[in-house]
Amino acid sequence: MPGEDFYPSRIGGTEQIIQRKDPIVYGDTQPDVVHTLNTSQLNAYHENGYIVLPDYIPEMATPPAR
């Protein structure tokens, strides 16, 4: 049915755990493309649901010197 929302939490339904309908990450690794995730990072994200990117924005993680 066109226009049907498969995620009930967005339409005022009750909270519930449902199976994911869409992929977590689209595509595969692209080693020739700058700023893409490598295989290890994609696997970690798929397994854990989050990813840690050390030194991604270091100026936000380290307070400025006084």
C-alpha positions in Angstrom: 0.0 0.0 0.0 1.7 3.3 -1.1 2.3 5.7 1.7 2.1 3.2 4.5 4.6 3.9 7.3 6.3 0.6 8.4 7.6 2.2 11.6 4.7 2.5 14.1 6.5 4.8 16.5 6.3 7.6 13.9 2.6 7.5 13.7 1.6 7.6 17.3 1.7 3.8 18.0 2.9 2.3 21.2 6.6 1.7 21.8 7.8 -1.6 20.7 10.8 -3.4 19.4 10.5 -4.3 15.7 12.7 -5.9 13.1 14.6 -3.4 11.0 13.1 -3.1 7.5 16.0 -1.2 5.9 19.7 -1.8 5.8 21.8 -0.2 8.5 24.4 1.0 6.0 23.9 1.2 2.3 26.7 0.2 0.0 30.1 -1.4 0.6 33.5 -0.1 1.3 35.0 2.1 -1.3 38.8 2.3 -0.6 39.3 4.8 -3.5 36.9 7.3 -2.1 38.0 9.8 0.6 36.1 9.8 3.9 34.4 6.4 3.7 34.2 3.8 6.3 36.5 0.8 6.0 35.4 -2.8 6.4 36.3 -3.0 10.1 34.3 0.2 10.8 31.3 -1.0 8.9 31.4 -4.4 10.7 31.6 -2.7 14.1 28.7 -0.4 13.2 26.6 -3.3 12.0 27.3 -5.3 15.1 27.1 -2.6 17.8 24.8 0.0 16.3 27.3 2.8 16.7 30.8 3.6 15.7 33.7 5.4 17.4 35.8 7.6 15.2 38.8 8.7 17.3 40.2 12.1 16.3 37.3 12.8 13.9 36.7 16.3 15.4 39.5 16.7 17.9 38.8 20.4 18.5 35.4 19.4 19.9 36.8 16.7 22.2 39.7 18.7 23.6 39.1 21.9 25.5 41.0 24.9 24.1 44.2 25.9 26.0 43.7 28.9 28.3 
